[in-house]
Amino acid sequence: MRAIQVGLIGFGTVGTGVVKILQQNAEIIEKRVGRSVVLSRIADLDVKTDRGIKVPDGILTTKVDDILDDPDIEIVVELIGGHEPAKRFILQAIERKKSVVTANKALLADHGEEIFEASFKSNVDVGFEASVGGGIPIIRSLTEGLAANRMTSIMGIMNGTSNYILTRMTNEHRDFSEILQEAKREGYAEADPSLDVDGIDAAHKLAIMVNLAYGTPVRMSEIFTEGISKLSTVDMEFAKELGLTMKLLGIGKLREQSIEARVHPTLVPTGSPIAQVGGVYNAIHLVGDAVGDVVLYGKGAGSLPTASAVVGDIIDLARNRVNQVSCRVPPTSFQWEQRQAIPIKPMANIESMYYLRCMVKDQPNVLSKISGILGAHGISISSVLQKGRKAGQTVPLVILTHRSQEAAVQLALQEINALPLISEPTTLLRMEEME
């Protein structure tokens, strides 16, 4: 039988992992597909650097057209990242009726609709399991395993770098900047870590998952995004006393006729599964109306975990080629004509519980003044924590609220911060119960 031929664009960290898996597991892959899967071309700007793995002579090229123009190559894998020329290569492959596998979350978050539409019109498969959660099979869970469910909630740790930093800040009581520099030296953070620590990487992944879970396109500009660079170990210590743990979460919720989509530091109960996830690991907590709670946990990045997801897509698409079918599972999960725009709820309208740390002068009636302002805005207090009283000096006053509207809390904070007894802007953190 004729082998399924694959062309790889991008021979970096993940690309090297893909080659390793295809070579090491060739026999089991063939048994699962029904034909051998052969990597026949690898295109990269650098074909001279030793990647620590041998490839057959003649398959390395600096020309992507050697892959796109080869009629025998049926599956194209894009692993170069970024918007261009990655998008152009993917669209050209689809136009030539080649199945496509990509791990490019930024591209899918920003230009996924164009790619999905091209896929639909050409009746060509697009696999992107590796774009979210590394080796965690979250995409296939949403599009197939949990397809019978109306998903009510998506919540989780979607960025390993941020989780690594927060884990060490929590355990070692050291500042963000110090841990970040060590994370760079240890290879857990990029030289420019902004995509990770500013929450943008997690927002890309959330956009893709919301699209699949609810059948609606999502614009990155609609996702409220807040990173971890301003977090303090002071708040982590108070959180610990209150039975809470700090995590950077991506949150998507179906709320009547709108969707919440937001990324921000979040306090969760210390006993919850998400709170237990440390280091570079990811975990995504899904809630379906039929299945209830499902938690997927694993390595969210790295050469082999991400390559595992890429090769999983190659196998899936190769099976379709063998059986002469395509788009059996729509890449958007919903049939293209059945998708509809669902509004993303403005951040001002969401409801949450809140942690507020006010730095106040230790004097009479402080709490009554602050609680009075909160009450005037319809915000009720669930608990108060004050430690280290020093008459006449500034001390922290921590307040936890019941569920309140974001806009009301922000207005209340403006009034609280204007009080003469407040020495610095109040710290606000949102809290989530794990449903």
C-alpha positions in Angstrom: 0.0 0.0 0.0 1.1 3.6 -0.7 2.5 5.4 2.3 0.9 8.6 3.6 3.5 11.2 2.9 4.0 14.2 5.3 5.8 17.5 4.8 7.0 19.4 7.9 7.5 23.2 7.8 9.7 24.2 10.8 12.4 22.0 12.3 12.7 23.7 15.7 12.1 22.3 19.2 8.6 20.9 18.5 9.5 19.9 14.9 12.4 17.8 16.2 10.1 16.1 18.6 7.7 15.3 15.8 10.5 13.7 13.8 11.6 11.6 16.9 8.1 10.3 17.5 7.5 9.5 13.8 10.7 7.5 13.7 10.5 5.8 17.1 6.9 4.9 16.9 6.7 4.2 13.2 5.5 0.6 13.6 2.7 1.3 16.0 1.6 4.4 14.0 1.4 2.2 10.9 -0.8 -0.4 12.8 -3.1 2.4 13.9 -3.4 4.1 10.5 -3.4 1.0 8.3 -0.5 2.4 6.2 2.9 3.7 6.9 3.3 7.4 7.6 6.5 8.8 6.0 8.1 12.1 6.6 9.2 12.9 3.1 10.2 16.6 3.4 11.4 19.0 6.1 11.5 22.7 5.2 13.4 25.1 7.4 15.6 28.2 6.9 18.4 26.5 8.8 19.1 23.0 7.5 22.7 22.8 8.8 22.4 22.9 12.6 22.5 19.5 14.2 19.2 18.8 16.0 20.6 15.6 17.6 18.5 13.4 15.3 19.3 11.8 11.9 17.0 12.2 9.0 17.3 10.6 5.5 19.5 12.3 3.0 17.7 14.6 0.6 14.6 15.4 2.7 15.9 18.7 4.2 15.1 21.9 2.1 15.0 25.6 2.6 12.1 25.9 0.1 8.6 25.5 1.4 7.4 25.1 -2.1 9.2 21.8 -2.3 6.4 20.6 0.1 3.5 22.6 -1.2 4.1 21.7 -4.8 4.7 18.0 -4.2 1.5 16.2 -5.3 2.5 13.1 -3.2 2.6 15.0 0.1 -0.9 14.7 1.6 -0.4 16.2 5.0 1.4 19.5 5.8 2.5 20.3 9.3 3.2 23.9 10.1 5.4 24.5 13.1 7.1 27.9 12.4 4.7 30.0 14.5 3.7 33.6 14.1 1.2 35.0 11.6 3.1 35.3 8.4 4.3 33.4 6.4 2.6 30.7 8.4 -0.9 31.7 7.4 0.0 31.9 3.8 1.6 28.4 3.9 -1.5 26.9 5.5 -3.9 28.5 3.1 -1.8 27.4 0.1 -1.7 23.8 1.5 -5.5 23.9 1.9 -6.0 25.3 -1.6 -3.9 22.3 -2.9 -6.2 19.9 -1.0 -3.6 18.9 1.5 -4.6 18.2 5.1 -3.0 20.6 7.6 -1.7 20.2 11.1 -0.6 23.2 13.1 0.3 24.1 16.7 0.0 27.8 16.0 -2.4 29.2 18.7 -1.7 32.9 18.0 -2.6 32.4 14.3 -5.7 30.5 15.1 -6.8 33.0 17.7 -6.4 35.9 15.4 -7.0 34.4 11.9 -8.7 31.1 12.6 -12.0 32.1 10.9 -10.2 32.6 7.6 -8.4 29.3 7.9 -11.6 27.4 9.0 -13.6 28.9 6.2 -11.0 27.9 3.6 -11.0 24.4 5.2 -14.8 24.2 4.9 -14.9 25.4 1.3 -12.1 23.0 0.2 -13.4 20.2 2.3 -10.0 19.7 3.8 -9.1 18.6 7.4 -7.2 21.0 9.8 -5.8 19.6 13.0 -4.6 21.8 15.9 -4.6 19.7 19.0 -1.2 21.0 20.0 -2.3 24.7 19.9 -3.9 24.4 23.4 -2.4 22.5 26.4 0.6 20.9 24.8 0.1 17.1 25.2 -3.4 17.5 26.9 -6.1 16.3 24.5 -8.4 19.3 25.1 -9.3 20.0 21.5 -10.4 16.4 20.8 -12.3 16.4 24.1 -14.3 19.5 23.1 -15.0 18.4 19.5 -15.6 14.7 20.1 -15.5 13.2 23.6 -17.8 15.8 25.1 -19.7 16.7 22.0 -23.0 15.5 23.6 -22.7 18.3 26.2 -23.7 21.9 26.4 -20.5 23.2 28.0 -21.3 25.6 30.9 -17.8 26.4 32.0 -14.2 26.2 30.8 -11.6 27.2 33.5 -8.0 26.4 33.9 -4.3 26.9 34.0 -3.3 27.4 30.3 0.2 28.7 30.6 3.0 26.7 32.2 5.5 29.6 32.5 3.1 31.7 34.6 2.1 28.7 36.7 5.8 27.9 37.4 6.4 31.4 38.5 3.3 31.6 40.7 4.0 28.2 42.2 7.5 29.3 43.3 6.3 32.7 44.5 3.7 30.9 46.7 6.1 28.3 48.1 9.2 30.4 48.5 7.7 33.8 49.4 9.9 35.6 46.8 9.0 38.4 44.5 7.9 38.0 40.8 11.0 39.7 39.3 13.4 37.5 41.2 11.6 34.3 40.2 11.2 35.4 36.6 15.0 35.9 36.2 15.6 32.4 37.5 12.9 31.0 35.2 14.7 32.5 32.3 18.0 31.0 33.3 16.4 27.6 33.8 14.7 27.7 30.4 11.1 28.0 31.7 10.7 31.5 30.5 11.6 33.2 27.2 14.0 36.1 26.9 10.9 38.2 26.3 8.3 36.6 28.6 5.5 39.1 27.9 3.2 36.7 26.0 3.3 34.3 29.0 3.3 36.6 32.0 0.9 39.2 30.5 -1.7 36.5 29.9 -1.7 36.8 26.1 -0.7 33.2 25.5 -3.5 32.0 27.8 -6.0 34.3 26.0 -5.1 32.8 22.6 -5.8 29.4 24.0 -9.1 30.5 25.6 -10.2 32.1 22.4 -9.8 28.8 20.6 -11.6 26.8 23.3 -14.5 29.2 23.5 -14.9 29.0 19.7 -15.1 25.2 19.8 -17.2 24.9 23.0 -19.9 27.5 22.0 -19.7 27.6 18.2 -19.0 31.3 17.9 -16.0 33.3 16.6 -14.1 35.2 19.3 -12.0 38.3 18.8 -8.9 38.6 21.0 -9.9 42.2 21.7 -13.1 40.9 23.5 -11.1 38.9 26.0 -10.2 40.7 29.2 -6.6 39.9 29.8 -4.5 40.7 32.9 -1.1 39.2 33.8 0.8 38.3 36.9 3.7 40.8 36.9 2.1 43.1 39.6 1.2 40.3 42.0 2.7 40.4 45.5 3.7 37.6 47.9 1.9 39.6 50.6 -1.5 38.7 49.0 -0.4 35.1 48.5 0.3 34.9 52.3 -3.1 36.3 53.1 -4.7 34.0 50.5 -3.1 31.0 52.2 -4.6 32.0 55.6 -8.0 32.3 53.9 -7.7 28.8 52.3 -7.1 30.2 48.8 -4.4 29.8 46.2 -3.3 32.1 43.4 -3.5 30.9 39.8 -3.5 32.6 36.4 -6.7 31.3 34.9 -8.4 31.4 31.6 -12.2 31.4 32.2 -15.0 30.9 29.7 -18.6 30.6 30.9 -22.0 30.4 29.1 -24.3 32.8 30.8 -27.8 32.9 29.3 -27.4 34.7 25.9 -23.8 35.8 26.4 -20.3 34.3 27.1 -17.8 35.4 29.7 -14.2 35.2 28.3 -11.4 36.5 30.6 -7.9 35.8 31.7 -6.6 37.1 35.0 -5.0 36.1 38.3 -7.6 34.3 40.3 -7.9 33.0 43.9 -9.3 29.4 44.0 -10.0 27.1 47.0 -6.8 25.5 48.1 -8.5 22.1 48.1 -9.6 22.3 44.5 -7.9 20.2 41.8 -6.8 23.3 40.0 -5.0 24.7 43.1 -3.0 21.5 43.3 -1.4 21.9 39.9 2.1 23.3 40.3 5.2 24.0 38.2 4.9 24.0 34.4 1.9 21.8 34.3 -1.5 22.8 32.8 -5.0 21.8 33.9 -8.3 22.6 32.4 -11.6 22.1 34.3 -14.6 21.6 32.1 -18.2 21.4 33.2 -20.8 19.9 30.9 -24.5 19.7 31.5 -24.6 15.9 31.1 -21.1 14.8 32.1 -20.5 17.2 35.0 -16.9 18.0 36.0 -14.0 16.9 33.9 -10.4 17.9 34.7 -7.6 17.4 32.1 -4.1 17.6 33.4 -0.6 17.3 31.9 2.4 19.1 30.4 1.3 22.1 28.5 4.5 22.7 26.6 7.8 21.1 25.7 9.2 19.3 22.7 7.8 15.8 23.1 4.4 16.6 24.9 3.5 19.1 22.1 4.9 16.8 19.4 2.7 14.0 20.8 -0.4 16.1 20.1 1.0 17.0 16.6 1.6 13.4 15.7 -1.8 12.5 17.1 -3.4 14.9 14.6 -1.2 13.4 11.8 -2.5 10.0 12.6 -6.1 11.2 12.7 -5.8 12.9 9.3 -3.9 10.0 7.9 -6.8 7.7 8.9 -9.2 10.0 7.1 -7.0 9.9 4.0 -6.9 6.1 4.1 -10.7 5.9 4.3 -11.2 8.7 1.7 -13.1 10.9 4.1 -12.6 14.5 5.2 -14.1 16.9 7.7 -15.9 14.1 9.4 -15.4 16.2 12.5 -15.6 19.9 11.6 -12.5 21.8 12.8 -14.8 24.3 14.5 -16.7 21.4 16.3 -20.0 22.8 15.0 -21.1 22.5 11.4 -20.0 25.7 9.6 -23.5 26.9 8.7 -24.7 26.2 12.3 -22.3 28.5 14.0 -23.6 31.9 15.2 -22.2 34.9 16.9 -22.8 35.0 20.6 -21.9 38.3 22.3 -19.0 38.3 24.8 -20.1 39.9 28.0 -18.2 43.1 28.8 -15.9 42.8 31.8 -17.9 45.5 33.6 -21.0 43.3 33.6 -19.4 40.0 34.9 -20.1 38.9 38.5 -17.4 37.5 40.8 -16.3 37.3 44.4 -13.5 39.7 45.3 -10.4 39.9 47.5 -9.6 43.5 48.4 -6.5 44.5 50.3 -6.6 48.1 51.6 -3.5 49.7 53.1 -5.1 51.8 55.9 -4.2 53.9 58.8 -4.8 52.1 62.0 -7.5 54.3 63.5 -11.1 54.0 64.7 -14.0 53.6 62.2 -11.8 52.6 59.3 -13.7 49.4 58.5 -17.1 51.2 58.9 -16.1 53.8 56.3 -14.9 51.2 53.8 -17.9 48.9 54.4 -20.2 51.8 54.1 -18.9 52.6 50.6 -19.1 48.9 49.6 -22.7 48.7 50.9 -23.7 51.8 49.0 -22.7 50.0 45.8 -24.6 46.8 46.7 -21.4 44.9 47.7 -21.7 42.7 50.8 -18.7 41.5 52.8 -18.2 37.8 53.5 -15.2 38.1 55.8 -12.5 40.5 57.0 -8.8 39.9 58.0 -6.6 42.4 59.7 -3.2 41.6 61.2 -0.2 43.4 62.7 -2.1 46.3 64.3 0.2 49.4 64.8 -1.7 52.4 66.2 -1.2 55.4 63.9 0.7 53.4 61.2 -0.4 51.8 58.0 -1.6 48.2 58.1 -3.3 45.8 55.6 -7.0 45.3 55.8 -8.2 42.3 53.7 -11.9 42.1 52.7 -13.6 39.2 50.9 -16.9 40.0 49.2 -19.9 38.0 48.2 -20.6 37.8 44.5 -20.8 41.3 43.1 -20.8 43.1 39.7 -17.3 44.2 38.4 -18.5 47.7 37.6 -19.9 48.3 41.1 -16.7 47.0 42.7 -14.5 49.3 40.5 -16.7 52.3 41.3 -16.5 51.5 45.0 -12.7 51.2 44.8 -12.5 54.7 43.3 -14.2 56.1 46.4 -12.3 54.0 48.8 -8.9 54.9 47.3 -9.9 58.6 47.6 -10.2 58.3 51.4 -7.4 60.1 53.4 -7.0 56.9 55.4 -5.9 54.9 52.4 -2.1 55.0 51.8 -1.9 53.3 48.4 -4.3 51.9 45.7 -6.3 49.0 46.9 -5.3 45.5 45.5 -8.2 43.7 43.8 -8.2 40.0 43.0 -11.1 38.0 41.7 -12.1 34.7 43.3 -13.7 31.7 41.7 -15.5 28.7 43.2 -14.8 25.5 41.3 -18.2 24.5 40.1 
